[in-house]
Amino acid sequence: MAHDTSTPYFQNSMGLPRIEVGAHEFMCIGALPPYDHPHVFLDMGQGSEIICPYCSTLYAHNKTLANSAAKPAEAAWAGDKAA
């Protein structure tokens, strides 16, 4: 599945309760395809945390990370380059 590279995508195949991200606006896909949930746009606004309504992952903003980076790093999803 192709997606706009200006909006970072994150996933939680690891089943972690909390993931740190560098972005305030991003897409959550849940687990890696084909086990992903509907790709949902999340916007923290002025806040520093948001919970995905599909997978209940708590995403916390970490200002030391690049916009498309996550902690743990494997939570950042680059997508399917062949799509």
mmCIF file of the N, C-alpha and C atoms, coordinates in Angstrom:
data_MODEL
# 
_entry.id   MODEL 
# 
loop_
_atom_site.group_PDB 
_atom_site.id 
_atom_site.type_symbol 
_atom_site.label_atom_id 
_atom_site.label_alt_id 
_atom_site.label_comp_id 
_atom_site.label_asym_id 
_atom_site.label_entity_id 
_atom_site.label_seq_id 
_atom_site.pdbx_PDB_ins_code 
_atom_site.Cartn_x 
_atom_site.Cartn_y 
_atom_site.Cartn_z 
_atom_site.occupancy 
_atom_site.B_iso_or_equiv 
_atom_site.pdbx_formal_charge 
_atom_site.auth_seq_id 
_atom_site.auth_comp_id 
_atom_site.auth_asym_id 
_atom_site.auth_atom_id 
_atom_site.pdbx_PDB_model_num 
ATOM 1   N N  . MET A 1 1  ? 0.845  -1.186 0.000  1.00 0.00 ? 1  MET A N  1 
ATOM 2   C CA . MET A 1 1  ? 0.000  0.000  0.000  1.00 0.00 ? 1  MET A CA 1 
ATOM 3   C C  . MET A 1 1  ? 0.882  1.238  0.000  1.00 0.00 ? 1  MET A C  1 
ATOM 4   N N  . ALA A 1 2  ? 0.677  2.111  -0.944 1.00 0.00 ? 2  ALA A N  1 
ATOM 5   C CA . ALA A 1 2  ? 1.464  3.340  -1.023 1.00 0.00 ? 2  ALA A CA 1 
ATOM 6   C C  . ALA A 1 2  ? 0.832  4.397  -0.120 1.00 0.00 ? 2  ALA A C  1 
ATOM 7   N N  . HIS A 1 3  ? 1.672  5.292  0.393  1.00 0.00 ? 3  HIS A N  1 
ATOM 8   C CA . HIS A 1 3  ? 1.150  6.379  1.202  1.00 0.00 ? 3  HIS A CA 1 
ATOM 9   C C  . HIS A 1 3  ? 2.031  7.603  1.065  1.00 0.00 ? 3  HIS A C  1 
ATOM 10  N N  . ASP A 1 4  ? 1.491  8.751  1.404  1.00 0.00 ? 4  ASP A N  1 
ATOM 11  C CA . ASP A 1 4  ? 2.204  10.014 1.356  1.00 0.00 ? 4  ASP A CA 1 
ATOM 12  C C  . ASP A 1 4  ? 3.334  9.979  2.376  1.00 0.00 ? 4  ASP A C  1 
ATOM 13  N N  . THR A 1 5  ? 4.555  10.175 1.904  1.00 0.00 ? 5  THR A N  1 
ATOM 14  C CA . THR A 1 5  ? 5.709  10.063 2.793  1.00 0.00 ? 5  THR A CA 1 
ATOM 15  C C  . THR A 1 5  ? 5.843  11.239 3.752  1.00 0.00 ? 5  THR A C  1 
ATOM 16  N N  . SER A 1 6  ? 5.051  12.312 3.563  1.00 0.00 ? 6  SER A N  1 
ATOM 17  C CA . SER A 1 6  ? 5.146  13.430 4.489  1.00 0.00 ? 6  SER A CA 1 
ATOM 18  C C  . SER A 1 6  ? 4.432  13.133 5.814  1.00 0.00 ? 6  SER A C  1 
ATOM 19  N N  . THR A 1 7  ? 3.537  12.178 5.814  1.00 0.00 ? 7  THR A N  1 
ATOM 20  C CA . THR A 1 7  ? 2.866  11.756 7.042  1.00 0.00 ? 7  THR A CA 1 
ATOM 21  C C  . THR A 1 7  ? 3.481  10.436 7.485  1.00 0.00 ? 7  THR A C  1 
ATOM 22  N N  . PRO A 1 8  ? 4.156  10.411 8.634  1.00 0.00 ? 8  PRO A N  1 
ATOM 23  C CA . PRO A 1 8  ? 4.766  9.151  9.076  1.00 0.00 ? 8  PRO A CA 1 
ATOM 24  C C  . PRO A 1 8  ? 3.720  8.118  9.491  1.00 0.00 ? 8  PRO A C  1 
ATOM 25  N N  . TYR A 1 9  ? 4.076  6.876  9.304  1.00 0.00 ? 9  TYR A N  1 
ATOM 26  C CA . TYR A 1 9  ? 3.228  5.745  9.686  1.00 0.00 ? 9  TYR A CA 1 
ATOM 27  C C  . TYR A 1 9  ? 3.938  4.968  10.789 1.00 0.00 ? 9  TYR A C  1 
ATOM 28  N N  . PHE A 1 10 ? 3.182  4.532  11.778 1.00 0.00 ? 10 PHE A N  1 
ATOM 29  C CA . PHE A 1 10 ? 3.739  3.746  12.872 1.00 0.00 ? 10 PHE A CA 1 
ATOM 30  C C  . PHE A 1 10 ? 2.907  2.491  13.074 1.00 0.00 ? 10 PHE A C  1 
ATOM 31  N N  . GLN A 1 11 ? 3.561  1.436  13.593 1.00 0.00 ? 11 GLN A N  1 
ATOM 32  C CA . GLN A 1 11 ? 2.900  0.154  13.821 1.00 0.00 ? 11 GLN A CA 1 
ATOM 33  C C  . GLN A 1 11 ? 3.311  -0.387 15.175 1.00 0.00 ? 11 GLN A C  1 
ATOM 34  N N  . ASN A 1 12 ? 2.505  -1.326 15.679 1.00 0.00 ? 12 ASN A N  1 
ATOM 35  C CA . ASN A 1 12 ? 2.795  -1.896 16.997 1.00 0.00 ? 12 ASN A CA 1 
ATOM 36  C C  . ASN A 1 12 ? 2.635  -3.417 16.984 1.00 0.00 ? 12 ASN A C  1 
ATOM 37  N N  . SER A 1 13 ? 3.334  -4.076 16.071 1.00 0.00 ? 13 SER A N  1 
ATOM 38  C CA . SER A 1 13 ? 3.307  -5.543 16.039 1.00 0.00 ? 13 SER A CA 1 
ATOM 39  C C  . SER A 1 13 ? 3.899  -6.142 17.306 1.00 0.00 ? 13 SER A C  1 
ATOM 40  N N  . MET A 1 14 ? 4.690  -5.369 18.019 1.00 0.00 ? 14 MET A N  1 
ATOM 41  C CA . MET A 1 14 ? 5.347  -5.847 19.228 1.00 0.00 ? 14 MET A CA 1 
ATOM 42  C C  . MET A 1 14 ? 4.380  -5.927 20.412 1.00 0.00 ? 14 MET A C  1 
ATOM 43  N N  . GLY A 1 15 ? 3.215  -5.288 20.284 1.00 0.00 ? 15 GLY A N  1 
ATOM 44  C CA . GLY A 1 15 ? 2.225  -5.315 21.363 1.00 0.00 ? 15 GLY A CA 1 
ATOM 45  C C  . GLY A 1 15 ? 2.605  -4.467 22.566 1.00 0.00 ? 15 GLY A C  1 
ATOM 46  N N  . LEU A 1 16 ? 3.353  -3.404 22.330 1.00 0.00 ? 16 LEU A N  1 
ATOM 47  C CA . LEU A 1 16 ? 3.780  -2.537 23.429 1.00 0.00 ? 16 LEU A CA 1 
ATOM 48  C C  . LEU A 1 16 ? 2.638  -1.638 23.883 1.00 0.00 ? 16 LEU A C  1 
ATOM 49  N N  . PRO A 1 17 ? 2.558  -1.321 25.155 1.00 0.00 ? 17 PRO A N  1 
ATOM 50  C CA . PRO A 1 17 ? 1.503  -0.430 25.621 1.00 0.00 ? 17 PRO A CA 1 
ATOM 51  C C  . PRO A 1 17 ? 1.769  1.032  25.247 1.00 0.00 ? 17 PRO A C  1 
ATOM 52  N N  . ARG A 1 18 ? 3.063  1.393  25.003 1.00 0.00 ? 18 ARG A N  1 
ATOM 53  C CA . ARG A 1 18 ? 3.448  2.795  24.759 1.00 0.00 ? 18 ARG A CA 1 
ATOM 54  C C  . ARG A 1 18 ? 4.571  2.847  23.742 1.00 0.00 ? 18 ARG A C  1 
ATOM 55  N N  . ILE A 1 19 ? 4.450  3.776  22.789 1.00 0.00 ? 19 ILE A N  1 
ATOM 56  C CA . ILE A 1 19 ? 5.491  4.003  21.784 1.00 0.00 ? 19 ILE A CA 1 
ATOM 57  C C  . ILE A 1 19 ? 5.754  5.501  21.720 1.00 0.00 ? 19 ILE A C  1 
ATOM 58  N N  . GLU A 1 20 ? 7.016  5.883  21.708 1.00 0.00 ? 20 GLU A N  1 
ATOM 59  C CA . GLU A 1 20 ? 7.388  7.286  21.565 1.00 0.00 ? 20 GLU A CA 1 
ATOM 60  C C  . GLU A 1 20 ? 7.587  7.592  20.090 1.00 0.00 ? 20 GLU A C  1 
ATOM 61  N N  . VAL A 1 21 ? 7.068  8.740  19.646 1.00 0.00 ? 21 VAL A N  1 
ATOM 62  C CA . VAL A 1 21 ? 7.182  9.145  18.247 1.00 0.00 ? 21 VAL A CA 1 
ATOM 63  C C  . VAL A 1 21 ? 7.628  10.596 18.158 1.00 0.00 ? 21 VAL A C  1 
ATOM 64  N N  . GLY A 1 22 ? 8.238  10.941 17.042 1.00 0.00 ? 22 GLY A N  1 
ATOM 65  C CA . GLY A 1 22 ? 8.693  12.311 16.836 1.00 0.00 ? 22 GLY A CA 1 
ATOM 66  C C  . GLY A 1 22 ? 7.631  13.225 16.251 1.00 0.00 ? 22 GLY A C  1 
ATOM 67  N N  . ALA A 1 23 ? 6.545  12.665 15.767 1.00 0.00 ? 23 ALA A N  1 
ATOM 68  C CA . ALA A 1 23 ? 5.489  13.439 15.101 1.00 0.00 ? 23 ALA A CA 1 
ATOM 69  C C  . ALA A 1 23 ? 4.317  13.714 16.034 1.00 0.00 ? 23 ALA A C  1 
ATOM 70  N N  . HIS A 1 24 ? 3.645  14.834 15.793 1.00 0.00 ? 24 HIS A N  1 
ATOM 71  C CA . HIS A 1 24 ? 2.381  15.115 16.477 1.00 0.00 ? 24 HIS A CA 1 
ATOM 72  C C  . HIS A 1 24 ? 1.201  14.626 15.643 1.00 0.00 ? 24 HIS A C  1 
ATOM 73  N N  . GLU A 1 25 ? 1.414  14.504 14.318 1.00 0.00 ? 25 GLU A N  1 
ATOM 74  C CA . GLU A 1 25 ? 0.387  14.026 13.391 1.00 0.00 ? 25 GLU A CA 1 
ATOM 75  C C  . GLU A 1 25 ? 0.962  12.846 12.625 1.00 0.00 ? 25 GLU A C  1 
ATOM 76  N N  . PHE A 1 26 ? 0.236  11.715 12.602 1.00 0.00 ? 26 PHE A N  1 
ATOM 77  C CA . PHE A 1 26 ? 0.758  10.508 11.981 1.00 0.00 ? 26 PHE A CA 1 
ATOM 78  C C  . PHE A 1 26 ? -0.358 9.510  11.744 1.00 0.00 ? 26 PHE A C  1 
ATOM 79  N N  . MET A 1 27 ? -0.025 8.406  11.095 1.00 0.00 ? 27 MET A N  1 
ATOM 80  C CA . MET A 1 27 ? -0.964 7.316  10.856 1.00 0.00 ? 27 MET A CA 1 
ATOM 81  C C  . MET A 1 27 ? -0.565 6.131  11.722 1.00 0.00 ? 27 MET A C  1 
ATOM 82  N N  . CYS A 1 28 ? -1.556 5.505  12.345 1.00 0.00 ? 28 CYS A N  1 
ATOM 83  C CA . CYS A 1 28 ? -1.336 4.247  13.058 1.00 0.00 ? 28 CYS A CA 1 
ATOM 84  C C  . CYS A 1 28 ? -1.952 3.148  12.205 1.00 0.00 ? 28 CYS A C  1 
ATOM 85  N N  . ILE A 1 29 ? -1.191 2.062  11.994 1.00 0.00 ? 29 ILE A N  1 
ATOM 86  C CA . ILE A 1 29 ? -1.719 0.944  11.206 1.00 0.00 ? 29 ILE A CA 1 
ATOM 87  C C  . ILE A 1 29 ? -1.953 -0.288 12.068 1.00 0.00 ? 29 ILE A C  1 
ATOM 88  N N  . GLY A 1 30 ? -1.678 -0.207 13.343 1.00 0.00 ? 30 GLY A N  1 
ATOM 89  C CA . GLY A 1 30 ? -1.829 -1.365 14.229 1.00 0.00 ? 30 GLY A CA 1 
ATOM 90  C C  . GLY A 1 30 ? -0.637 -2.284 14.073 1.00 0.00 ? 30 GLY A C  1 
ATOM 91  N N  . ALA A 1 31 ? -0.872 -3.515 13.678 1.00 0.00 ? 31 ALA A N  1 
ATOM 92  C CA . ALA A 1 31 ? 0.204  -4.481 13.437 1.00 0.00 ? 31 ALA A CA 1 
ATOM 93  C C  . ALA A 1 31 ? 0.649  -4.368 11.975 1.00 0.00 ? 31 ALA A C  1 
ATOM 94  N N  . LEU A 1 32 ? 1.750  -5.030 11.662 1.00 0.00 ? 32 LEU A N  1 
ATOM 95  C CA . LEU A 1 32 ? 2.224  -5.036 10.277 1.00 0.00 ? 32 LEU A CA 1 
ATOM 96  C C  . LEU A 1 32 ? 1.244  -5.775 9.377  1.00 0.00 ? 32 LEU A C  1 
ATOM 97  N N  . PRO A 1 33 ? 1.097  -5.316 8.123  1.00 0.00 ? 33 PRO A N  1 
ATOM 98  C CA . PRO A 1 33 ? 0.237  -6.035 7.172  1.00 0.00 ? 33 PRO A CA 1 
ATOM 99  C C  . PRO A 1 33 ? 0.690  -7.483 7.049  1.00 0.00 ? 33 PRO A C  1 
ATOM 100 N N  . PRO A 1 34 ? -0.195 -8.418 6.925  1.00 0.00 ? 34 PRO A N  1 
ATOM 101 C CA . PRO A 1 34 ? -1.622 -8.259 6.646  1.00 0.00 ? 34 PRO A CA 1 
ATOM 102 C C  . PRO A 1 34 ? -2.491 -8.185 7.898  1.00 0.00 ? 34 PRO A C  1 
ATOM 103 N N  . TYR A 1 35 ? -1.913 -7.990 9.043  1.00 0.00 ? 35 TYR A N  1 
ATOM 104 C CA . TYR A 1 35 ? -2.667 -7.972 10.307 1.00 0.00 ? 35 TYR A CA 1 
ATOM 105 C C  . TYR A 1 35 ? -2.961 -6.553 10.795 1.00 0.00 ? 35 TYR A C  1 
ATOM 106 N N  . ASP A 1 36 ? -2.833 -5.584 9.898  1.00 0.00 ? 36 ASP A N  1 
ATOM 107 C CA . ASP A 1 36 ? -3.061 -4.191 10.265 1.00 0.00 ? 36 ASP A CA 1 
ATOM 108 C C  . ASP A 1 36 ? -4.550 -3.896 10.448 1.00 0.00 ? 36 ASP A C  1 
ATOM 109 N N  . HIS A 1 37 ? -4.820 -2.834 11.196 1.00 0.00 ? 37 HIS A N  1 
ATOM 110 C CA . HIS A 1 37 ? -6.196 -2.363 11.324 1.00 0.00 ? 37 HIS A CA 1 
ATOM 111 C C  . HIS A 1 37 ? -6.386 -1.221 10.326 1.00 0.00 ? 37 HIS A C  1 
ATOM 112 N N  . PRO A 1 38 ? -7.597 -0.673 10.172 1.00 0.00 ? 38 PRO A N  1 
ATOM 113 C CA . PRO A 1 38 ? -7.740 0.473  9.266  1.00 0.00 ? 38 PRO A CA 1 
ATOM 114 C C  . PRO A 1 38 ? -6.723 1.552  9.629  1.00 0.00 ? 38 PRO A C  1 
ATOM 115 N N  . HIS A 1 39 ? -6.065 2.080  8.628  1.00 0.00 ? 39 HIS A N  1 
ATOM 116 C CA . HIS A 1 39 ? -5.032 3.090  8.867  1.00 0.00 ? 39 HIS A CA 1 
ATOM 117 C C  . HIS A 1 39 ? -5.725 4.377  9.297  1.00 0.00 ? 39 HIS A C  1 
ATOM 118 N N  . VAL A 1 40 ? -5.435 4.802  10.520 1.00 0.00 ? 40 VAL A N  1 
ATOM 119 C CA . VAL A 1 40 ? -6.143 5.933  11.118 1.00 0.00 ? 40 VAL A CA 1 
ATOM 120 C C  . VAL A 1 40 ? -5.170 7.089  11.358 1.00 0.00 ? 40 VAL A C  1 
ATOM 121 N N  . PHE A 1 41 ? -5.618 8.294  10.967 1.00 0.00 ? 41 PHE A N  1 
ATOM 122 C CA . PHE A 1 41 ? -4.833 9.507  11.182 1.00 0.00 ? 41 PHE A CA 1 
ATOM 123 C C  . PHE A 1 41 ? -5.037 9.966  12.610 1.00 0.00 ? 41 PHE A C  1 
ATOM 124 N N  . LEU A 1 42 ? -3.940 10.180 13.323 1.00 0.00 ? 42 LEU A N  1 
ATOM 125 C CA . LEU A 1 42 ? -3.997 10.648 14.709 1.00 0.00 ? 42 LEU A CA 1 
ATOM 126 C C  . LEU A 1 42 ? -3.306 12.001 14.808 1.00 0.00 ? 42 LEU A C  1 
ATOM 127 N N  . ASP A 1 43 ? -3.900 12.921 15.535 1.00 0.00 ? 43 ASP A N  1 
ATOM 128 C CA . ASP A 1 43 ? -3.365 14.271 15.700 1.00 0.00 ? 43 ASP A CA 1 
ATOM 129 C C  . ASP A 1 43 ? -3.366 14.608 17.186 1.00 0.00 ? 43 ASP A C  1 
ATOM 130 N N  . MET A 1 44 ? -2.182 14.764 17.761 1.00 0.00 ? 44 MET A N  1 
ATOM 131 C CA . MET A 1 44 ? -2.061 15.097 19.177 1.00 0.00 ? 44 MET A CA 1 
ATOM 132 C C  . MET A 1 44 ? -2.454 16.540 19.474 1.00 0.00 ? 44 MET A C  1 
ATOM 133 N N  . GLY A 1 45 ? -2.520 17.364 18.431 1.00 0.00 ? 45 GLY A N  1 
ATOM 134 C CA . GLY A 1 45 ? -2.811 18.779 18.650 1.00 0.00 ? 45 GLY A CA 1 
ATOM 135 C C  . GLY A 1 45 ? -1.742 19.397 19.542 1.00 0.00 ? 45 GLY A C  1 
ATOM 136 N N  . GLN A 1 46 ? -2.149 20.101 20.575 1.00 0.00 ? 46 GLN A N  1 
ATOM 137 C CA . GLN A 1 46 ? -1.210 20.732 21.507 1.00 0.00 ? 46 GLN A CA 1 
ATOM 138 C C  . GLN A 1 46 ? -0.744 19.766 22.598 1.00 0.00 ? 46 GLN A C  1 
ATOM 139 N N  . GLY A 1 47 ? -1.340 18.568 22.622 1.00 0.00 ? 47 GLY A N  1 
ATOM 140 C CA . GLY A 1 47 ? -0.995 17.584 23.649 1.00 0.00 ? 47 GLY A CA 1 
ATOM 141 C C  . GLY A 1 47 ? 0.304  16.864 23.352 1.00 0.00 ? 47 GLY A C  1 
ATOM 142 N N  . SER A 1 48 ? 0.637  15.930 24.220 1.00 0.00 ? 48 SER A N  1 
ATOM 143 C CA . SER A 1 48 ? 1.874  15.169 24.046 1.00 0.00 ? 48 SER A CA 1 
ATOM 144 C C  . SER A 1 48 ? 1.624  13.666 23.998 1.00 0.00 ? 48 SER A C  1 
ATOM 145 N N  . GLU A 1 49 ? 0.342  13.252 24.057 1.00 0.00 ? 49 GLU A N  1 
ATOM 146 C CA . GLU A 1 49 ? -0.003 11.829 23.997 1.00 0.00 ? 49 GLU A CA 1 
ATOM 147 C C  . GLU A 1 49 ? -1.339 11.661 23.283 1.00 0.00 ? 49 GLU A C  1 
ATOM 148 N N  . ILE A 1 50 ? -1.501 10.481 22.681 1.00 0.00 ? 50 ILE A N  1 
ATOM 149 C CA . ILE A 1 50 ? -2.770 10.124 22.062 1.00 0.00 ? 50 ILE A CA 1 
ATOM 150 C C  . ILE A 1 50 ? -2.882 8.605  22.045 1.00 0.00 ? 50 ILE A C  1 
ATOM 151 N N  . ILE A 1 51 ? -4.090 8.093  22.188 1.00 0.00 ? 51 ILE A N  1 
ATOM 152 C CA . ILE A 1 51 ? -4.338 6.652  22.152 1.00 0.00 ? 51 ILE A CA 1 
ATOM 153 C C  . ILE A 1 51 ? -5.053 6.308  20.855 1.00 0.00 ? 51 ILE A C  1 
ATOM 154 N N  . CYS A 1 52 ? -4.562 5.296  20.158 1.00 0.00 ? 52 CYS A N  1 
ATOM 155 C CA . CYS A 1 52 ? -5.209 4.842  18.936 1.00 0.00 ? 52 CYS A CA 1 
ATOM 156 C C  . CYS A 1 52 ? -6.547 4.191  19.296 1.00 0.00 ? 52 CYS A C  1 
ATOM 157 N N  . PRO A 1 53 ? -7.638 4.628  18.645 1.00 0.00 ? 53 PRO A N  1 
ATOM 158 C CA . PRO A 1 53 ? -8.946 4.053  18.971 1.00 0.00 ? 53 PRO A CA 1 
ATOM 159 C C  . PRO A 1 53 ? -9.124 2.608  18.498 1.00 0.00 ? 53 PRO A C  1 
ATOM 160 N N  . TYR A 1 54 ? -8.256 2.131  17.618 1.00 0.00 ? 54 TYR A N  1 
ATOM 161 C CA . TYR A 1 54 ? -8.363 0.756  17.124 1.00 0.00 ? 54 TYR A CA 1 
ATOM 162 C C  . TYR A 1 54 ? -7.547 -0.230 17.949 1.00 0.00 ? 54 TYR A C  1 
ATOM 163 N N  . CYS A 1 55 ? -6.271 0.095  18.199 1.00 0.00 ? 55 CYS A N  1 
ATOM 164 C CA . CYS A 1 55 ? -5.392 -0.880 18.859 1.00 0.00 ? 55 CYS A CA 1 
ATOM 165 C C  . CYS A 1 55 ? -5.030 -0.494 20.289 1.00 0.00 ? 55 CYS A C  1 
ATOM 166 N N  . SER A 1 56 ? -5.471 0.664  20.736 1.00 0.00 ? 56 SER A N  1 
ATOM 167 C CA . SER A 1 56 ? -5.235 1.160  22.103 1.00 0.00 ? 56 SER A CA 1 
ATOM 168 C C  . SER A 1 56 ? -3.766 1.419  22.424 1.00 0.00 ? 56 SER A C  1 
ATOM 169 N N  . THR A 1 57 ? -2.926 1.555  21.402 1.00 0.00 ? 57 THR A N  1 
ATOM 170 C CA . THR A 1 57 ? -1.532 1.932  21.640 1.00 0.00 ? 57 THR A CA 1 
ATOM 171 C C  . THR A 1 57 ? -1.486 3.379  22.099 1.00 0.00 ? 57 THR A C  1 
ATOM 172 N N  . LEU A 1 58 ? -0.743 3.637  23.162 1.00 0.00 ? 58 LEU A N  1 
ATOM 173 C CA . LEU A 1 58 ? -0.512 5.005  23.626 1.00 0.00 ? 58 LEU A CA 1 
ATOM 174 C C  . LEU A 1 58 ? 0.728  5.527  22.905 1.00 0.00 ? 58 LEU A C  1 
ATOM 175 N N  . TYR A 1 59 ? 0.550  6.584  22.130 1.00 0.00 ? 59 TYR A N  1 
ATOM 176 C CA . TYR A 1 59 ? 1.671  7.231  21.451 1.00 0.00 ? 59 TYR A CA 1 
ATOM 177 C C  . TYR A 1 59 ? 2.030  8.485  22.228 1.00 0.00 ? 59 TYR A C  1 
ATOM 178 N N  . ALA A 1 60 ? 3.309  8.635  22.557 1.00 0.00 ? 60 ALA A N  1 
ATOM 179 C CA . ALA A 1 60 ? 3.793  9.786  23.311 1.00 0.00 ? 60 ALA A CA 1 
ATOM 180 C C  . ALA A 1 60 ? 4.812  10.543 22.463 1.00 0.00 ? 60 ALA A C  1 
ATOM 181 N N  . HIS A 1 61 ? 4.657  11.858 22.378 1.00 0.00 ? 61 HIS A N  1 
ATOM 182 C CA . HIS A 1 61 ? 5.590  12.665 21.605 1.00 0.00 ? 61 HIS A CA 1 
ATOM 183 C C  . HIS A 1 61 ? 6.930  12.757 22.326 1.00 0.00 ? 61 HIS A C  1 
ATOM 184 N N  . ASN A 1 62 ? 8.002  12.579 21.545 1.00 0.00 ? 62 ASN A N  1 
ATOM 185 C CA . ASN A 1 62 ? 9.367  12.711 22.063 1.00 0.00 ? 62 ASN A CA 1 
ATOM 186 C C  . ASN A 1 62 ? 10.064 13.709 21.149 1.00 0.00 ? 62 ASN A C  1 
ATOM 187 N N  . LYS A 1 63 ? 10.285 14.927 21.636 1.00 0.00 ? 63 LYS A N  1 
ATOM 188 C CA . LYS A 1 63 ? 10.837 15.995 20.802 1.00 0.00 ? 63 LYS A CA 1 
ATOM 189 C C  . LYS A 1 63 ? 12.274 15.744 20.361 1.00 0.00 ? 63 LYS A C  1 
ATOM 190 N N  . THR A 1 64 ? 12.941 14.755 20.932 1.00 0.00 ? 64 THR A N  1 
ATOM 191 C CA . THR A 1 64 ? 14.312 14.452 20.516 1.00 0.00 ? 64 THR A CA 1 
ATOM 192 C C  . THR A 1 64 ? 14.354 13.539 19.287 1.00 0.00 ? 64 THR A C  1 
ATOM 193 N N  . LEU A 1 65 ? 13.200 12.998 18.876 1.00 0.00 ? 65 LEU A N  1 
ATOM 194 C CA . LEU A 1 65 ? 13.137 12.106 17.721 1.00 0.00 ? 65 LEU A CA 1 
ATOM 195 C C  . LEU A 1 65 ? 12.791 12.887 16.461 1.00 0.00 ? 65 LEU A C  1 
ATOM 196 N N  . ALA A 1 66 ? 13.303 12.438 15.324 1.00 0.00 ? 66 ALA A N  1 
ATOM 197 C CA . ALA A 1 66 ? 12.912 13.005 14.034 1.00 0.00 ? 66 ALA A CA 1 
ATOM 198 C C  . ALA A 1 66 ? 11.429 12.735 13.805 1.00 0.00 ? 66 ALA A C  1 
ATOM 199 N N  . ASN A 1 67 ? 10.786 13.506 12.950 1.00 0.00 ? 67 ASN A N  1 
ATOM 200 C CA . ASN A 1 67 ? 9.351  13.394 12.697 1.00 0.00 ? 67 ASN A CA 1 
ATOM 201 C C  . ASN A 1 67 ? 8.911  11.968 12.372 1.00 0.00 ? 67 ASN A C  1 
ATOM 202 N N  . SER A 1 68 ? 9.683  11.241 11.590 1.00 0.00 ? 68 SER A N  1 
ATOM 203 C CA . SER A 1 68 ? 9.285  9.891  11.174 1.00 0.00 ? 68 SER A CA 1 
ATOM 204 C C  . SER A 1 68 ? 9.915  8.789  12.026 1.00 0.00 ? 68 SER A C  1 
ATOM 205 N N  . ALA A 1 69 ? 10.560 9.166  13.116 1.00 0.00 ? 69 ALA A N  1 
ATOM 206 C CA . ALA A 1 69 ? 11.246 8.191  13.968 1.00 0.00 ? 69 ALA A CA 1 
ATOM 207 C C  . ALA A 1 69 ? 10.378 7.790  15.162 1.00 0.00 ? 69 ALA A C  1 
ATOM 208 N N  . ALA A 1 70 ? 10.694 6.610  15.686 1.00 0.00 ? 70 ALA A N  1 
ATOM 209 C CA . ALA A 1 70 ? 9.968  6.087  16.851 1.00 0.00 ? 70 ALA A CA 1 
ATOM 210 C C  . ALA A 1 70 ? 10.943 5.416  17.796 1.00 0.00 ? 70 ALA A C  1 
ATOM 211 N N  . LYS A 1 71 ? 10.482 5.229  19.010 1.00 0.00 ? 71 LYS A N  1 
ATOM 212 C CA . LYS A 1 71 ? 11.238 4.484  20.012 1.00 0.00 ? 71 LYS A CA 1 
ATOM 213 C C  . LYS A 1 71 ? 10.294 3.469  20.597 1.00 0.00 ? 71 LYS A C  1 
ATOM 214 N N  . PRO A 1 72 ? 10.444 2.190  20.293 1.00 0.00 ? 72 PRO A N  1 
ATOM 215 C CA . PRO A 1 72 ? 11.551 1.566  19.580 1.00 0.00 ? 72 PRO A CA 1 
ATOM 216 C C  . PRO A 1 72 ? 11.505 1.855  18.074 1.00 0.00 ? 72 PRO A C  1 
ATOM 217 N N  . ALA A 1 73 ? 12.658 1.832  17.445 1.00 0.00 ? 73 ALA A N  1 
ATOM 218 C CA . ALA A 1 73 ? 12.797 2.189  16.032 1.00 0.00 ? 73 ALA A CA 1 
ATOM 219 C C  . ALA A 1 73 ? 11.936 1.333  15.118 1.00 0.00 ? 73 ALA A C  1 
ATOM 220 N N  . GLU A 1 74 ? 11.719 0.053  15.463 1.00 0.00 ? 74 GLU A N  1 
ATOM 221 C CA . GLU A 1 74 ? 10.943 -0.828 14.582 1.00 0.00 ? 74 GLU A CA 1 
ATOM 222 C C  . GLU A 1 74 ? 9.464  -0.445 14.516 1.00 0.00 ? 74 GLU A C  1 
ATOM 223 N N  . ALA A 1 75 ? 9.015  0.478  15.351 1.00 0.00 ? 75 ALA A N  1 
ATOM 224 C CA . ALA A 1 75 ? 7.623  0.936  15.284 1.00 0.00 ? 75 ALA A CA 1 
ATOM 225 C C  . ALA A 1 75 ? 7.377  1.862  14.097 1.00 0.00 ? 75 ALA A C  1 
ATOM 226 N N  . ALA A 1 76 ? 8.439  2.465  13.551 1.00 0.00 ? 76 ALA A N  1 
ATOM 227 C CA . ALA A 1 76 ? 8.299  3.298  12.355 1.00 0.00 ? 76 ALA A CA 1 
ATOM 228 C C  . ALA A 1 76 ? 8.128  2.370  11.157 1.00 0.00 ? 76 ALA A C  1 
ATOM 229 N N  . TRP A 1 77 ? 7.090  2.635  10.352 1.00 0.00 ? 77 TRP A N  1 
ATOM 230 C CA . TRP A 1 77 ? 6.791  1.754  9.217  1.00 0.00 ? 77 TRP A CA 1 
ATOM 231 C C  . TRP A 1 77 ? 7.017  2.498  7.919  1.00 0.00 ? 77 TRP A C  1 
ATOM 232 N N  . ALA A 1 78 ? 7.849  1.935  7.050  1.00 0.00 ? 78 ALA A N  1 
ATOM 233 C CA . ALA A 1 78 ? 8.179  2.559  5.771  1.00 0.00 ? 78 ALA A CA 1 
ATOM 234 C C  . ALA A 1 78 ? 7.188  2.194  4.681  1.00 0.00 ? 78 ALA A C  1 
ATOM 235 N N  . GLY A 1 79 ? 6.360  1.203  4.904  1.00 0.00 ? 79 GLY A N  1 
ATOM 236 C CA . GLY A 1 79 ? 5.385  0.802  3.909  1.00 0.00 ? 79 GLY A CA 1 
ATOM 237 C C  . GLY A 1 79 ? 5.932  -0.206 2.927  1.00 0.00 ? 79 GLY A C  1 
ATOM 238 N N  . ASP A 1 80 ? 5.086  -0.601 2.030  1.00 0.00 ? 80 ASP A N  1 
ATOM 239 C CA . ASP A 1 80 ? 5.447  -1.571 1.006  1.00 0.00 ? 80 ASP A CA 1 
ATOM 240 C C  . ASP A 1 80 ? 5.993  -0.838 -0.202 1.00 0.00 ? 80 ASP A C  1 
ATOM 241 N N  . LYS A 1 81 ? 7.299  -0.882 -0.411 1.00 0.00 ? 81 LYS A N  1 
ATOM 242 C CA . LYS A 1 81 ? 7.948  -0.174 -1.496 1.00 0.00 ? 81 LYS A CA 1 
ATOM 243 C C  . LYS A 1 81 ? 7.503  -0.670 -2.868 1.00 0.00 ? 81 LYS A C  1 
ATOM 244 N N  . ALA A 1 82 ? 6.965  -1.883 -2.952 1.00 0.00 ? 82 ALA A N  1 
ATOM 245 C CA . ALA A 1 82 ? 6.530  -2.435 -4.232 1.00 0.00 ? 82 ALA A CA 1 
ATOM 246 C C  . ALA A 1 82 ? 5.132  -1.980 -4.618 1.00 0.00 ? 82 ALA A C  1 
ATOM 247 N N  . ALA A 1 83 ? 4.397  -1.388 -3.693 1.00 0.00 ? 83 ALA A N  1 
ATOM 248 C CA . ALA A 1 83 ? 3.010  -0.999 -3.984 1.00 0.00 ? 83 ALA A CA 1 
ATOM 249 C C  . ALA A 1 83 ? 2.959  0.266  -4.805 1.00 0.00 ? 83 ALA A C  1 
# 
